[in-house]
Amino acid sequence: MTEPPTRFLRPVRPNRTTRPSPRPREPMRFPQPPPGPPTRYIPASGRLAPKPEPPARAVESRPRLGTGAGRPAFLADPFFGPGLAAVAVVLWIIGLHPVPPEAIGGLGLVAELSVPTLLSYPLLVAAVVLELLRYRPRTWLLSLYTLLGVLGVYGLQPAIQEVARLPVAWLHAGFADYIATHGDILHDYDARFSWAGFFSLVAMITRAAGMPDAIPFLNWAPVVLSGLAVLGVRALAVSALGNRRAAWIAPWLYLVANWTEQDYFSPQGTAMILMLAALALTFRHLVRPRLTEPVKARLRARLAPRSSPKARLVAQGAVVLIGLALAPTHQLTPFVLGVLLLLLLVFGRLWPAWVPFVILGGAVVWFSLGASEFWSGQLVQMILSPLGDVGSSVDEGIVARFAGSPGRLVVLTVRIGITLFVAGMAAYGIWQMRRDSLKSWLLPALCVAPFGLAVAQPYGGEVFMRCFLFSLPVMALPASLALEKAVTSARRLRWRNRPARTVLAAAVPWVVLTGLLASTVTARGGNDAYISFHESDIAAASWAVHQAQPGQRVDSLVNSVPLSFARVGEVSQFEVDGYCEEVMDDVPALVACLRLKGPDYLVLTEPQWAYMKIFDQVPDTYGADLVRELEATGLYRLVFDDQGSLVLGRTTPADKFVQGSGGGNT
């Protein structure tokens, strides 16, 4: 027998007949309201009251067209900012014109740019600032402006120069070509072959695509790599700061302050993108609380991130894979990534405690086993090298580089000025955060940590440039918060009451971004007099390299002409200033040195004369005098001439081994 139905766990009585009420049925009647205006609403309790009016601030806080409490009509117009950006694009394109290397002086490329091209940059920045001042910034427009900024800053040289610049980019193409041809690295040749992950990847791509070499990638590689890096900074800012205006200002600060030129076809540029991807995943899925949350974090009581367990697991795997991929790709980047993650763990923000140790362990294992050729001959020297010799780093990275013409010194001063200004903005942003009850020292530690490379290892003359490159994405976070304060102040001010103060507050981010952009264009083009080339320069170097017999030497005066992009390891390709450094500015002494140690083929081009004029202040007739004196010795004769790009051939066999190679300031 089935149980009877229940309601509220009690048995229900079976249906029973109902008896009708003896009272007669009458319709229900309700009292009518008194005559008067209709009632708006009936409150749950109390007397009837009219609907309250909304507060005035809820209406006046939105920007509106016209004068008054909002902005002028042309500033509030939704098409004014895009119109400025369109004008900037037109001016930039109209102002482009070819700039030959011999026309560039010590000040660099900026002195040869046209007025329309120079005017396009402040107009584009104005469009960005106007969009940030809107009540709701349009994401698609800010993305478009950022893309235009990447093309304007990093695509300037590829758009106006004949061939790819930077001799080291051509050298990397040669390394990739060697691996693609031989299927192995060239042992005991160059330290970069000990971290050949990037070259192996490029060799695989070129072989799969049926390309003879990687030279077509060189010219526009800075645009691609820098664009991906700016995208990585945007993802990092959104993950660390949230989806706010500062998350758009941070990638723009990176865009307009990255003067280091490490975005060429190189392992460093690729490793930088991978590191930014790992940091963005970490801040998005593996860190809690955020950098801007005033929550006290502890190492022993870490909070689980807000992401789902599946997302955390995927993020951990991706970060570990990226860290392990960086180990055979670049010498410094995996250690920097590991140290940054370790700081997040020490300050109680990183959820998985094992991730930084796996990344650092992978880098140490590769350095010990995969890069044994690098340290096997200098292990004792590396161990005995003084740890913390900051003076040596300062001498090699700053003092020794302040040499050359007045224009060259201006470029170096601009680079240092950009570095100090961005660091000052980051410090101001951190001070504001601490004033707003964010007492953690994590963000200052993340900004300063990359500069520990200068203490741990000098790394040649580029140590401070590398430190700034690694620190810039992190310093952009607090610096963007500082600029966001100015944008917020401009949005809250009333145009009718205080127009001058409103314009001043809105002009702060425009002046900062425009000044940094102009300085970066100056700094990035400061070396173009001797690192940009004609097609005839490439033809001269290629002819000499392919004409040489195996074991012969093909040299240039200085590192201002592409060499080693073909026949790497088969033909010796060095620079004369590696073994005749003391007499480079003295033509008779240099000729005497070349008679004893000179190569089989000597490549001479206009960028090399420019280098000597800038750094050694040689006269304009230096190149002609050197060629004439060498030909007068009878040991060298002119064997190739293409529009001033020369190759001198030695009439007697040259020595195959000469102590000293390399050289040049970049």
C-alpha positions, 0 to 999 in steps of 0.5 A: 500500500502506497504512502499517502501524500505529505505536505511539510512532512505531515499526512494530508487528510483525504478529500472530503466534501465541503459544506456551503456557507449559509450566508448569501454570496455578495461581491466584495467592495473596496473603499474608493480613493478620495478625488485628487491627482493619481497616486504615483506609488504606495509605500510599504508603510507610512504616508503617500509621498511623491517620487523623489528626484534623483541627485544632481551629481548622478546626471552631471557626472557624465560628460555631455556635449556643449559648454557648461559643466562638461567639456567644449563640444569639439572635445566631447564629440565622439569623432574628434579623437578618431579624426586626430588619429586619422590626420596623424596617420596621413601626416606620418605617411606623407612625411616619409622619405628615404634617408641614406646612411651618409646623410645621418649625423651624430644626432641620429635619424631624428634630425632627418625626419620631416616636419609632418612625420614629427607632428603626427606623434603628438596628434596620435597621443592627443587622440589617446588622451581624449579617449581616456577622458571619455566616460566609457573609453572605447576599447576597440579605438584604444586598441587601434591607437596602440597598433598605430603607435607601434607602427609609428615608433617601431616601423619608422626605420623599416619604412624609410631604409633600404634594407634591414639594419643592425649587423647583429640581426644579420649575424643571427640570420647566419646562425640560423642558416648554419643550423638549417644547413648542418642540423647542428650548432657550430661548436666552440665558435660563439657563446650564443650557440650555447643558447641556440633555441631561437636559432633552431626554431628559425631554422625549422621555420625556414626549412619548412617554408622552403626559404633559403635563409631568414633574411626576409624576417629581419626588416620588420621583426622589430614591429612584430616583436615590439607589438607582441611585447606591448600586447604582453604588457597590456595583458600583464596590466589587466591581470595586475591592476584590473580592467581600468584606464591604467591598464591602457596607460601601462602598455603606452608607457612601455611603447614610448619608453622602450629605447633599448632596441632589443626587439630586433631579430634576436633571442632577447626579443623573443624571450622577452615576449615569453617572459611577459606571457608567463608573468601575465598568466601568473598575475591572472591565475596564480596570484592573490591578492592583486598588487593594488589590493590593500590586503595583508599577504603572508607566506605561510597563509597564502590565499587561493586565487579566484580562478577555478582549479582547472584554470590554475592547473593550466596556468601552472603548466603553461608558466613552467613550459615557458620557463623551461623553453627560456632556458635554452633560448637566452642566458638571462631571461629565465633567471629574471623570470624565476627571481620575479616569481620567487619575490611573489612567493616571498611576499605571500602572493604566489599560490604554487610555491614550487613554480619558481624553483622549477624554472630556476632549476631548469635554467641552472641545469641547462647552464651546467650541461647544455652551455658547458662550452661557454663556461668550460674554458673560463670556469675559474675566472667566473668563480673568482670574478668579484661578486657585487663589483658595481663599479666595473658595471658602471664603467663598462655600461655608462662611463665607457659609452660616453664617447664620440661627437656632441650629437652622440653624447646628446643621444646617450643623455636622452637614453639616461633621461628616459630611464631616470624619468620612468623610474621616477614616475614609478617611484611616484606611483608607488608613493601614491599607492602607499599613501592609499593604504597599500603598504606592501613592498612587493612592487618596489622589489619587483621594479628593482630586482632586474637591476641585480644583474649589474651586481651579479654579473657585469655582462659587458657594456649592455648590462644597464640596458638589459636591466632597464629592459627587464624592469620596464614592464613592471615599472610601467604599472605604478607609473600608469597609476600615477598618470591615471590620477591626472586623467581622473582629476581632469574628468572630475573637474568642471570646465565652466568653473575651472577651465584652465585647471581642467586643461592643465590636468588633461595636459599632464598625460599628453605632455608625459607620453609625447615627451617620452615618445619624442625621446624614444624616437631620438634614442632609437635612431641615434645609431642609424648613421653606422647601423643602417645600410645601402643595398650596395653594402650588402652586395659588397659583403655578400660578394666578398664572403662568397668569393673567399675560399674556405679558411680565408678571412673577410674583415671590415674596419668596424662592426658597421657592415653585415657579415657572418650572414652566410658561410658561418664557420667556413669563412672567418669574418671579423673586424679590424678594430679587434687587432688594430684598435690602438691605431684606428684613427691614424691612417699610416699606422693602420696601413702598417697594421693591415700589412702585417695582420690584414685579411684576405678581403677588406670590406669598406662602406659608408657606415664605417666611415660614419662610425669613425667620424662619430667616435674617433673624429677622423677627417672627411678624407679618412676613407679615401686616404685609407684606400689610396694608402692601401693600394699604394702598398701593393698588398691590396687592390680594389676588386669590387666597387658598387656605389662607394661600397668597396672590397679590397683584395689582398695579393698575398695570402693573409694569416689565418689566425689573428689574435683579437676579433669583434669590437664596435659600440652599439 
